């Protein structure tokens, strides 16, 4: 059964015919994963450039669609979905537009029940927008964003820095100022989150633009759910946007985690702590900045050409790699974050980074397994970035 627009009725038909289950092994690059399917290790195209840390965990069940045999095509499969805690999460970002097209045609989007699709991929002013709609004689520009990042009650977008996404917001705001109604639909691929926010931890500039342009752009955060064979559930609900929470938390301050990797064991002189033996492996450091958090993280990421001031500076100079993860908040969470890190660590480096507090340490050895493949670490990150914002507390403040 197809709609008048020639698209499948996603309430009745699966988004992909004959999907196959697989087991995720690892991500080879941004657009290729390795997984086990029918007893064989195969590679599959990943049509999603996001980080997807909380989804692509080794052992997770992924849904594969078989690609048509085309000469020169290297991969026989495309990874289209992944199961997380019993929820099917759509990975195929290009299909989000098809989903929204169907929901528009079936009058299933709250606030846009009267809108009709005029054109997809509408070019205007040197840019291309996902949809041009018309409602009551008024034209509407609409962008669609696929949201796969969520915690217990909060979903966030994007999960990686998105200069393109920020540019879209600015362009939509400019067209809205010139009299053309403009909006963004964030398609959340889980029915669980009650609330939605821009991910100010990951993309501070996108979140600031999202907040700044709210008077010109309308936002809709839609919660959808998928069956095991990737049919769309008919219950489509919205997630609310807690604007007071965003205003309070979206600041260039807070705490952070540094993920550092030592490729080989090293004895390092660490300021007043003296020489310390560090085994090879992955380290987690908890710090904070009461202002200029972005600049602080940039300093930590830079190797060489700086005065060694903090304990972590000495380790950073020897580390083969370093990743900085911000947790933007007005609350003082540094010691609480260090205590949580200590609970998932193999051991702490006594006294490191804790000269001005009563904590035993702010540096922790995690072992040889990368933390972004460690469910305990991913749970910690989700807790401090999203889950600590208890819905009962926030509902009273919205």
CORNOR-V427144 format. One record per backbone hydrogen bond with DSSP energy under -0.5 kcal/mol. NH is the residue of the N-H (numbers start at 1). CO is the residue of the C=O. If there is no record, write none. Layout:
BEGIN
((NH,CO) (NH,CO))
END
This chain:
BEGIN
((3,7) (6,3) (9,1) (10,8) (12,9) (13,9) (15,230) (19,16) (20,64) (22,62) (23,36) (24,22) (24,60) (25,34) (26,34) (28,26) (28,32) (29,32) (32,29) (33,44) (34,26) (35,42) (36,23) (37,40) (40,37) (42,35) (42,40) (44,33) (45,77) (46,31) (47,45) (47,79) (48,46) (55,52) (56,52) (57,55) (59,24) (60,57) (62,22) (62,60) (63,81) (64,20) (64,62) (65,78) (67,76) (70,68) (73,70) (74,72) (77,43) (78,65) (79,45) (80,63) (80,78) (81,63) (82,89) (83,61) (84,82) (84,87) (87,84) (88,226) (89,82) (89,87) (90,88) (91,80) (92,80) (93,47) (93,91) (95,92) (96,93) (97,94) (98,94) (99,95) (100,96) (101,97) (102,98) (103,99) (104,100) (105,101) (106,102) (107,104) (108,103) (110,108) (112,109) (115,112) (116,134) (118,116) (118,132) (119,132) (121,130) (122,129) (123,121) (124,127) (127,124) (129,122) (131,142) (132,119) (133,131) (133,140) (134,116) (135,138) (138,135) (140,133) (141,181) (142,131) (143,183) (145,185) (147,145) (147,187) (148,146) (149,156) (150,148) (151,154) (155,195) (156,149) (157,197) (166,162) (167,163) (168,164) (169,165) (170,166) (171,167) (172,168) (173,169) (174,170) (175,171) (176,172) (177,173) (178,174) (179,176) (180,175) (181,139) (181,179) (182,216) (183,141) (184,218) (185,143) (186,184) (186,220) (187,145) (187,185) (188,186) (188,222) (189,147) (189,187) (190,188) (194,153) (195,153) (196,240) (197,155) (199,157) (200,198) (203,199) (207,203) (208,204) (209,205) (210,206) (211,207) (212,208) (213,209) (214,211) (216,213) (217,213) (218,182) (220,184) (222,186) (222,220) (223,237) (224,188) (224,222) (227,231) (230,227) (232,10) (233,225) (236,234) (237,223) (237,235) (239,221) (240,194) (242,240) (243,241) (246,242) (247,243) (248,244) (249,245) (250,246) (251,249) (253,251) (254,289) (255,327) (256,287) (257,325) (258,285) (259,257) (259,323) (260,258) (260,283) (261,321) (262,281) (263,261) (266,278) (268,266) (268,276) (270,268) (270,274) (271,269) (273,270) (274,271) (276,268) (278,266) (278,276) (279,277) (281,262) (282,367) (283,260) (284,364) (285,258) (286,362) (287,256) (287,285) (289,254) (293,252) (296,292) (297,293) (298,294) (299,295) (300,296) (301,297) (302,298) (304,302) (309,307) (313,310) (314,310) (314,311) (315,311) (316,312) (317,313) (318,314) (318,315) (319,315) (320,261) (321,261) (323,259) (325,257) (326,324) (327,255) (329,253) (333,331) (337,333) (338,334) (339,335) (340,336) (341,337) (342,338) (343,339) (344,340) (344,341) (345,341) (345,342) (346,365) (347,365) (349,363) (350,348) (351,360) (352,349) (354,351) (357,354) (362,352) (364,284) (365,347) (366,282) (366,364) (367,282) (373,370) (374,371) (375,373) (378,374) (379,375) (380,376) (381,377) (382,378) (383,379) (384,380) (385,381) (386,382) (387,382) (388,383) (389,386) (390,388) (394,390) (395,391) (396,392) (397,393) (397,394) (398,394))
END
